[in-house]
Structure formats: structure tokens, C-alpha cells
Amino acid sequence: MRMVDFFDRGASIDKTRICTLDHDTGHTRTFAEVQRASHQIANGLLSVGAVPGQTKVAIWSPNCGRALECVLGVVRAGAIWVAVNARNALQDIAYHLDTTDVEILLYHADFAGQLDTLKRGCGKLRLCVPIEVGSTEAVSVDTWTSQAFHPAPEIAEDPTAPVAIFGSGGTTGRPKGVVFSNRTWECMTLSVNMSMPPKGDHPVHLVISPMTHAAGGLGISLLAVGATQVFMRGFHADEVLAAIDKYKVTHLFLPPTAVYGLLADPTVRQHNYASLEYFFYAAAPMSVEKVREALDIFGPVMVQGYGQMEAGPLIGACFSARDHWHALHHNPKRLASCGRPNILTKLRIVDDAGNAVPTGERGEIIIGGDFRMLEYYKNDAATNDTVRDGWVYTGDIGQMDEDGFLYIVDRKREMIITGGFNVYPGEVEQVISAHKSVQDCAVVGVPDEKWGEAVKAVIQLKPGAQADGAEIIAFCKMRVGSVMAPKSVEFWDELPKSPVGKVLRRVVREKFWNGRERTIV
């Protein structure tokens, strides 16, 4: 099935149900209205020369209902949706659009003032179309949706046809275009709704992270079961906590750093979370102590997903709400797991030669199955390096226990070699995050004459909290020993984060290696 077929299935449940709600304006659209708009936008794109299966169309917009209508219109037209994270730097957006051959850009009024600058970096861009309601431009999404209604032409279903191009995570270098097929979206939709099936008649998804990241994948998948999408343009902990009760939210995604922000909010225990069915977190491992705290506050609703844009962007593995609750009461160490491979995923742990390692040993995680990307767009060398014999080599280090639960140790490329010992930053970050004063942290290797690289912790404290470096180092030594414990600690007011909320360990590390010819010792 195509992505838009799943939306149509959701619309058939109840066309009068609210499909989109914009938190900042209160504007709502029913499933019938969104479905109608998607046909009209598809017809508009075809009228300006979009070619099914070929033309790349990007949508540059903050989270809002109109942006979702545009996504559905693009895929209904058979064009290829190029996902743009509006929180990225302008030069990075231009690079992504240019390297993916975007011809048509649908843009929100918030970015109209930057449009000329963007176009200078996008030589293949031939048409820019405003999406806001009330636009006076001759060609706009508003003029398309004001036309007399005609159903868009039916595009033949092809499971292997490219339907979207996303940017790779970019935490280890310049993002590449990750090409998804209809089959990828089919697998994602099935995985989401098998892992987090709605418990009531009216699911409500709160969309906070960019719609072009996991929140969007989750939201589009939940459209298949008729879920209302409530859009927030940014993360403010107090607003998110209040919105859960206000809108009777059932499904919510946030990266761990944002979850930490909720837990640190002084009002976190003053709200009603009874409507919550699934609080999904992913994008990075979460501190076990913070998981415990979240379970205590939000209840048995926490769900962790492990995935990667290249290898199943949402739920390659899933640690379900039931798994969390069972681990909390019967096997607390398992709270560090990210779950078992989902029913549509093959997963192995391998050594540097690609051979499977014994249970409990560490190695690189590789993922197989139809969930994976088709390719990196126009980048055969990178594709062949990442996808080998049908398996995606994730670059993540993990291990599997005897019951098939996966544990992420770290990124392969971010391992610290200190005095000849391998230290994985994620393991040290888990320990530091358990300290009562710590909100978030990044552990990196820094140049050191004695050790080659020394373990350093950069910490963001909770508002009003206090701690010193010696206290943190002693705290770690008691739990993981002197090799893994930081040799030094710095406290920063704010840690650098990606537009989707991941702590950018690479950016932290660069501060300490700047000016050196090599970034390893």
C-alpha cells in the first residue's frame, strides 16, 4: 500500500473526526477536509508539471496542519516528498534540497524572508509555492484548494517505488539523502500499530518534534487508525505537560533530552496524564534512572524504539510498555535495553568481519528486512558501504541478552580509546545521568599526553541544582571504576543539540580538538 492509502483508510473510519489541530491558533480540519485538500494539492502539483515517480517536492514549514496536507498531496500526486527539517540551518537546508534535485518547494510564510537566500543555493529549484491560507500569489496552495473539486488521478501502486527522501541523522557528518519506498512506509505503519495499538476509539497524537523526524513517521502511521494530530511548533516543557490533559493525548514522542526537560519541570507532578497510552522515546539511549522517574510520573506507558533512517526509522526494535513495567518490577537491569527486534525486522550483532558474535558479546548492529532504505540518493559508494548483502550496517555497537533483548552500547565512531582501553561514552553518560543534579550530559574523548585520549564529561545541571567536578568523578568511580570515570568535568548552561533534540556529542568534542591536525591520538 502507498502512504496515502493508509491515510484514506483512517479517513474512512470517521470523516467528521478532527484530523489536524494547530495548538498555537486552535485551527482544526476534519479528515474529510484534509482528504479533499490532498486531492486538490495533488492536482495543483500535476498542473505545474510534477511528474509521478520523478519530480522531487519539498515542504519547508514548521509543524502545522497545512504542512501535513501538503505531504499527503505530494504523495497522492506520485511525486517524491523531500523532507526538510525547518529547524536546520539555512545552508544545510539548501544543501539538502540541491543534492536531492528538488524542483518544487512548498513554503510557509514564516520563511518567506529567507526564500531568496535559499534559492541562491538551489540551482535546480524552478518553482516556489506558498502554503499559507489567504496567500495572494498567483500560484499557491490556497489557490489550488479553492478550485472546484476533482479527484486526483489514481497512481498505480508499486511497493518498490521511491516515495520520500529524508536526511540521514547527520550526527557524524553531512547528511545524505535516504530514499524510502512505499514498502518502507508500509512496514513502518504496521510496526507502529502493532507495537502501540490504540486502546480506545479516538487516538490523539501530540506532534512536538519536527514532523520530518520520528514524530512525523509516528503521526503518519497513526493516521491509518484515524488519529487526530495536534501540532506544536516547539518544545516548552510546561506547555507540553498541560497539552497532554487539555487534548486528551494518547500517543506522544519525544527524544530523551526533551523527556529530561519534562522531568525537570517543577510542575511535572501537577498534571493529569490519565489519557496517555504510549509515551514513545527514541533517537538516543535514555538514562535508566530517568526511565524509572518517567514510569513513576507518567505510569506504565513508556515505549522505546530503536531505529535509524537507513534501517527502519522508527521501530527496528521495540521495548514495549509491558516490557518496561515487567523490567521495573522483576529485572531492573533490563531497563537499559531498547527491546527486541520487531516482527518485520532481522537483527544481528557482528564482528568487524561481519560474523555473528556469541550472545552477550559486543559488536556492530546490522538490520535486514524490507524496513530498510532503498539507497542513499545518487551516492552508490555510501550505499554500498552501508548496505551489504541486504543488511544495513548501523555503526551502532550493541549486545543481545539470552532472551533476545538488545542493548545499545554506543556509536562505533565515538568510542574513546584511553590508555589502550575502549570506553563507550553512552555507558558513562548513563551513570552520570543518574546523579540527582544532572539534567543532561555528553561524554567525549579529549587529547591527553598521558592517556592519548582522556574521558571528559560536559554536564548541564537541572535548574537550581548544584554539583562540582570532583563529586561527579567520585560518583562515577564508585559505579564504573577509574578507567571509565571522567578525568575532568565541565558544566555548561546548555548542551548543543540537533534540530530533533539529540545532544551533539560531535560538536562538544570539536571544541577540545579544534586546531589540531588530527582528531585522534
LINRAWO-V74995 format. One record per residue. N is the residue number from 0. RES is the residue in one letter. BURIAL is + if it has 16 or more other ideal C-beta (glycine too) atoms within 10 Angstrom, else -. Layout:
{{N;RES;BURIAL} {N;RES;BURIAL}}
//
This chain:
{{0;M;+} {1;R;+} {2;M;+} {3;V;+} {4;D;+} {5;F;+} {6;F;+} {7;D;+} {8;R;-} {9;G;+} {10;A;+} {11;S;-} {12;I;-} {13;D;-} {14;K;+} {15;T;-} {16;R;+} {17;I;+} {18;C;+} {19;T;+} {20;L;+} {21;D;+} {22;H;+} {23;D;-} {24;T;-} {25;G;-} {26;H;-} {27;T;-} {28;R;+} {29;T;+} {30;F;+} {31;A;-} {32;E;+} {33;V;+} {34;Q;+} {35;R;+} {36;A;+} {37;S;+} {38;H;+} {39;Q;+} {40;I;+} {41;A;+} {42;N;+} {43;G;+} {44;L;+} {45;L;+} {46;S;-} {47;V;-} {48;G;-} {49;A;+} {50;V;-} {51;P;+} {52;G;-} {53;Q;-} {54;T;+} {55;K;+} {56;V;+} {57;A;+} {58;I;+} {59;W;+} {60;S;+} {61;P;+} {62;N;+} {63;C;+} {64;G;+} {65;R;+} {66;A;+} {67;L;+} {68;E;+} {69;C;+} {70;V;+} {71;L;+} {72;G;+} {73;V;+} {74;V;+} {75;R;+} {76;A;+} {77;G;+} {78;A;+} {79;I;+} {80;W;+} {81;V;+} {82;A;+} {83;V;+} {84;N;+} {85;A;+} {86;R;+} {87;N;+} {88;A;-} {89;L;-} {90;Q;-} {91;D;+} {92;I;+} {93;A;+} {94;Y;+} {95;H;+} {96;L;+} {97;D;-} {98;T;+} {99;T;+} {100;D;+} {101;V;+} {102;E;+} {103;I;+} {104;L;+} {105;L;+} {106;Y;+} {107;H;+} {108;A;-} {109;D;-} {110;F;+} {111;A;-} {112;G;-} {113;Q;-} {114;L;-} {115;D;-} {116;T;-} {117;L;+} {118;K;-} {119;R;-} {120;G;-} {121;C;+} {122;G;-} {123;K;-} {124;L;+} {125;R;-} {126;L;-} {127;C;+} {128;V;+} {129;P;+} {130;I;+} {131;E;+} {132;V;-} {133;G;-} {134;S;+} {135;T;-} {136;E;-} {137;A;-} {138;V;-} {139;S;+} {140;V;+} {141;D;+} {142;T;+} {143;W;+} {144;T;+} {145;S;-} {146;Q;-} {147;A;-} {148;F;-} {149;H;-} {150;P;-} {151;A;+} {152;P;-} {153;E;-} {154;I;+} {155;A;-} {156;E;-} {157;D;-} {158;P;-} {159;T;-} {160;A;+} {161;P;+} {162;V;+} {163;A;+} {164;I;+} {165;F;+} {166;G;+} {167;S;+} {168;G;+} {169;G;+} {170;T;+} {171;T;-} {172;G;-} {173;R;-} {174;P;+} {175;K;+} {176;G;+} {177;V;+} {178;V;+} {179;F;+} {180;S;+} {181;N;+} {182;R;+} {183;T;+} {184;W;+} {185;E;+} {186;C;+} {187;M;+} {188;T;+} {189;L;+} {190;S;+} {191;V;+} {192;N;+} {193;M;-} {194;S;+} {195;M;+} {196;P;-} {197;P;+} {198;K;-} {199;G;-} {200;D;-} {201;H;-} {202;P;+} {203;V;+} {204;H;+} {205;L;+} {206;V;+} {207;I;+} {208;S;+} {209;P;+} {210;M;+} {211;T;+} {212;H;+} {213;A;+} {214;A;+} {215;G;+} {216;G;+} {217;L;+} {218;G;+} {219;I;+} {220;S;+} {221;L;+} {222;L;+} {223;A;+} {224;V;+} {225;G;+} {226;A;+} {227;T;+} {228;Q;+} {229;V;+} {230;F;+} {231;M;+} {232;R;+} {233;G;-} {234;F;+} {235;H;-} {236;A;+} {237;D;-} {238;E;-} {239;V;+} {240;L;+} {241;A;-} {242;A;+} {243;I;+} {244;D;-} {245;K;-} {246;Y;+} {247;K;+} {248;V;+} {249;T;+} {250;H;+} {251;L;+} {252;F;+} {253;L;+} {254;P;+} {255;P;+} {256;T;+} {257;A;+} {258;V;+} {259;Y;+} {260;G;+} {261;L;+} {262;L;+} {263;A;+} {264;D;+} {265;P;-} {266;T;-} {267;V;+} {268;R;-} {269;Q;-} {270;H;+} {271;N;-} {272;Y;+} {273;A;-} {274;S;+} {275;L;+} {276;E;+} {277;Y;+} {278;F;+} {279;F;+} {280;Y;+} {281;A;+} {282;A;+} {283;A;+} {284;P;+} {285;M;+} {286;S;+} {287;V;+} {288;E;+} {289;K;+} {290;V;+} {291;R;+} {292;E;+} {293;A;+} {294;L;+} {295;D;-} {296;I;-} {297;F;+} {298;G;-} {299;P;-} {300;V;+} {301;M;+} {302;V;+} {303;Q;+} {304;G;+} {305;Y;+} {306;G;+} {307;Q;+} {308;M;+} {309;E;+} {310;A;+} {311;G;+} {312;P;+} {313;L;+} {314;I;+} {315;G;+} {316;A;+} {317;C;+} {318;F;+} {319;S;+} {320;A;+} {321;R;-} {322;D;+} {323;H;+} {324;W;-} {325;H;-} {326;A;+} {327;L;+} {328;H;-} {329;H;-} {330;N;-} {331;P;-} {332;K;-} {333;R;+} {334;L;+} {335;A;+} {336;S;+} {337;C;+} {338;G;+} {339;R;+} {340;P;+} {341;N;+} {342;I;-} {343;L;+} {344;T;+} {345;K;-} {346;L;+} {347;R;+} {348;I;+} {349;V;-} {350;D;-} {351;D;-} {352;A;-} {353;G;-} {354;N;-} {355;A;-} {356;V;-} {357;P;-} {358;T;-} {359;G;-} {360;E;-} {361;R;+} {362;G;+} {363;E;+} {364;I;+} {365;I;+} {366;I;+} {367;G;+} {368;G;+} {369;D;+} {370;F;+} {371;R;+} {372;M;+} {373;L;+} {374;E;+} {375;Y;+} {376;Y;+} {377;K;-} {378;N;+} {379;D;-} {380;A;-} {381;A;+} {382;T;+} {383;N;-} {384;D;-} {385;T;+} {386;V;+} {387;R;-} {388;D;-} {389;G;-} {390;W;+} {391;V;+} {392;Y;+} {393;T;+} {394;G;+} {395;D;+} {396;I;+} {397;G;+} {398;Q;+} {399;M;+} {400;D;-} {401;E;-} {402;D;-} {403;G;-} {404;F;+} {405;L;+} {406;Y;+} {407;I;+} {408;V;+} {409;D;+} {410;R;+} {411;K;+} {412;R;-} {413;E;+} {414;M;+} {415;I;+} {416;I;-} {417;T;+} {418;G;-} {419;G;-} {420;F;-} {421;N;-} {422;V;+} {423;Y;+} {424;P;+} {425;G;+} {426;E;+} {427;V;+} {428;E;+} {429;Q;+} {430;V;+} {431;I;+} {432;S;+} {433;A;+} {434;H;+} {435;K;-} {436;S;+} {437;V;+} {438;Q;+} {439;D;+} {440;C;+} {441;A;+} {442;V;+} {443;V;+} {444;G;+} {445;V;+} {446;P;-} {447;D;+} {448;E;-} {449;K;-} {450;W;+} {451;G;-} {452;E;+} {453;A;+} {454;V;+} {455;K;+} {456;A;+} {457;V;+} {458;I;+} {459;Q;+} {460;L;+} {461;K;+} {462;P;-} {463;G;-} {464;A;-} {465;Q;-} {466;A;+} {467;D;-} {468;G;-} {469;A;-} {470;E;-} {471;I;+} {472;I;+} {473;A;-} {474;F;+} {475;C;+} {476;K;-} {477;M;-} {478;R;-} {479;V;+} {480;G;-} {481;S;-} {482;V;-} {483;M;+} {484;A;+} {485;P;+} {486;K;+} {487;S;-} {488;V;+} {489;E;-} {490;F;+} {491;W;-} {492;D;-} {493;E;-} {494;L;+} {495;P;+} {496;K;+} {497;S;+} {498;P;+} {499;V;+} {500;G;+} {501;K;+} {502;V;+} {503;L;-} {504;R;+} {505;R;+} {506;V;-} {507;V;+} {508;R;+} {509;E;-} {510;K;-} {511;F;+} {512;W;+} {513;N;-} {514;G;-} {515;R;-} {516;E;-} {517;R;-} {518;T;-} {519;I;-} {520;V;+}}
//
